[in-house]
Amino acid sequence: MVEPLKVICPDCKCTLFVDRATGKVIEVRKPVEDQHEGEDRFDALMRKAKGRGDAAMEKFLQAKEREKSKFERLDSLFKDAKQRAEKSGDIGPKTRDVDLD
């Protein structure tokens, strides 16, 4: 089998693989973002994947902090409501008409 012709588009930097017999494009490889000149495509993709992992960890830590602050805020609201209820004497079960007999 004949090796396909490899052409790099000067405009978008995509790598096109063209069938020599038919002249049709058989594969298009878009360039990796942040790929340095002369850097291997695989290395660029690995670096990008590691960066995504770091970004995901950062988002996770931010969400964790938001949940922690939300918990603290709700806990303080609950404590305030509990103190108000204790001051007003509304703690405990209410007296029902059945209990008065």
C-alpha positions, 0 to 999 in steps of 0.5 A: 500500500502506498503511503498517504501524502502528508500536507500541513495547511499554512492557514490553520496548521492542520495536518491533512493526509491525502490518498495519492491514488484518489486525491481525497483527504483521508484524515485531518489532524487538528493541531494541539493547542499550546503545541510548541514548535518542533514538539511531539504531538503526543508530548503536547497532548500529555502536557495538556491532559496533565493541565486539565487534571490540575484545573479539575483539582482546583475546581474541586477544591473551590467547590469544597470551600463553597460547600464548607462555607455554606455548611457553616452559614447554615449551621449558624442560622440553625443555632440562631433559630434554636436560641430564639426558640429557647428564649421564647419557650417554644421548645418541646412538643406542643400541648394537644387537646387530647393530652388535657383529658 
